[in-house]
Amino acid sequence: MSKAKEFFKSAVIGGLLVVLPLAIFLFAIKWVFGLVRAGIAPITALVMSTSPLHGVVVDIAVIVLLLLVCFAVGVTVRTRLGKWMYAVLEAKVLLKAPGYSLIKETVAQFLGNKKSPFSSVALAQLYGNETMASAFITDEHDDGSFTVFVPTGPNPTSGNIYHLPGKYVHPVDIPVEDAMRSIISCGAGSAALIKQYSPAPTDVDG
């Protein structure tokens, strides 16, 4: 009886591990499409009033049109004149608008046009002794010091920012995904992280 119960439990959990991520992924796609559809609703209504297209076909046509507009703008700002016009517009108007800089940085981060703050994994000696924390290097300064972000497990999106001398920051060559998994698991699976670190004699002495 206990074996049958254990088999049923493991089968259900195994099924949830397959179904739940897929369901959440599909829900996220539906949610994003809903946001896009709501955003382009005025253009969709205009297209429907001037063409025989209807429903989802109109939405797709509008999205394709917006992509073509983005392409045209992208080509324009690659020219000398377009780059100059955009720089003037941004400096004189856009950068003075509250929140524009933050939105621009976020979009650039999302599209991969800006180096991710979580692109470099390190072990940081926060207190100058043998205690080390899993960290991400977010900035490197001219004097050799570093700014690091130390997440709080199991939520890697919250944590603390530290500014440390270079001798207390030890980059490790492991994938960011592995470090993230370790943080989400509250340190489980940190062997690869520790294995990459070889302390120098001065590290122990501080």
N, C-alpha and C positions, 0 to 999 in steps of 0.2 A: 504493500500500500504506500509506504514511504517513497519507494523508488518511482512509482507511478506519479505521486504528488510532485516529486522533485523533477521528473521529466516534463510534466505539464507546466510547472513554474518556469523551467529553463526555456521551454519552447515558446511560452508567452513572452518572456523577456526578450528572447531572440527575435521574435516577430516584431515587438515594439521597437527594437533597435533598428529594424529595417523600415517599418512603416512610418514611425514618428518623424525621423529626419526628412523622408520623402514628402510627407504631408506638410510639414513646416516649410519646406522649400517651395512646394507648389502654392501654399498660402502666401508666402512672401512675394512670389511672382505675380499672383493675382492682386495683391495689395499694391505693388509697384505699378502694375498696369492700370489699376483703378486711379491712382494718383495722376499718372500721365494722361489718362483719358479725361479726368476732370480738368486738368490744366489746359488741354487742347480743345475743350468743349466749345468755346466761342468760334474757333477756326473751323471745327467740325460742322457746326450749325451753318456757317457761311458757305462751306463747300456743298453741303446737302441742299441748300437753297438755290445753288447755281449749277448743280450737276445731278445726273440720275443715280449717283452712288448713294448707298445707305448703309447704316449699321457699322459693323466691324470693318468693312471694306474702307469706309470713310476714315476711320481711326487710323488704319494702316497707311492709307494714302497721305494723311496729314503728318504722321510720324516720319514717313519717307521724305516728305517735303521739308520738314524741320531739319532732318539730317542733311539734306542738300543745302539748306540755308547755312547750317553750321559749317559744312564743307566750304561753301563760298566765302564765309567770313574767315575761316582758317587760312584759305589761300590768300585772301586779301591782306591779312595781318602779317603774312610772310614777306610781303613786298616792302620796300623801303618806305614808301608813302603810307601804306596801311599801318605799318608798325609805328610810324611817327604819329599818325592820327590817333591810334589807340592809346599811345603813351600820353598824349596831351589830354585826351578824354578822361583817362584814368586819374591822372595827376590833378586835373582841375575840378573834376566832378565826382567820379566814382569813389576814390579813396576818402573823400570827405563825408560820404554817406555812412551812417552808423552800421556796423556789422559787415560791410562789404569785404574788408580784408579777411575777416574770419571765414566768410563764405567762400572766397576765392581760394584760400589755403586749404579748406576742407575738400573742395571740388578737385583741386590739383592733386591732393593726397589720394583721393578716391580713384582718379583716373591714372594714377601712377606717374604723373609728370613731376612729382616732387619726391625726394628721397624719404622713405618711410622712417619715422622715429623709432620703429621697432625693427630696423634692418640689421642691427649689430648687437649680439648677445655678449654679456660680460659677467664676471664675478667681481663684486665690489666690496672692498674692506671699508665699511661705513664708519667704523670707529677706530681705524688704524691698528687693529689687533688681528687675531686669527679668525674672527667672526666674519663670514662672507655672506653676501646676499645675491640672489639671482637678479640681474639688472639688464636694462637695455640702454646702450649709449645713444643719447639724443643730440649731443653736440660736443665738438672737440675745439678747444680754445688755443690761441697762439702761444700761451705760456706752457702748453703741454697738459693742462688740466682738462677734466671732462665734466660734462653734465650728464647724469644718469637718471633714469626713471626706474624705480623699484616697485613692481606691482605687489599688491596684497592678494595672496591666494585665498579662495579659489577664483577671485574675480580679477583678471589681469588688466581691466580698464581703470581700476582705481589704484592709488598708491602714492608714493612720495617722490619728490625730486631732490637730488643731492648734487652738490658741486664739490668734486674731489680732486686732489692732486693726482697726476698720472700714475704715480707709483702704487696707488690704492685701487686702480681700475685694471682688470685683467681680461681683455677680450678673449673669447673662446670660439673656436670654429665649429659651431653646431647650427643646424637649421633653426630659424626662428620658431617654426611650428613645434619642434621638439621642446624648446624652452617654454612655449606657451602651454603645451600639454602638461609639462611638469608643474607649472604654476597652478593650472586649473585643478590638477590632482593633489594640490597641497604638498608638493615636493616629491611625490612618487615618480620614479623614473629619472631622478637627477644624476644617475651614475655617469651618463654620457657627458653631462655638463662638468662634473668634478674631474672626470678622467682627462679632459682636455686641458686642465689647469695644472701646471707644474710650478709650485711656489719657489721663488728665489730666496736665498738666505736672508735678504733684507726684509722680506715680507713678514717673517715671523718676528723680527726684531722691532718692526714698525719704522 
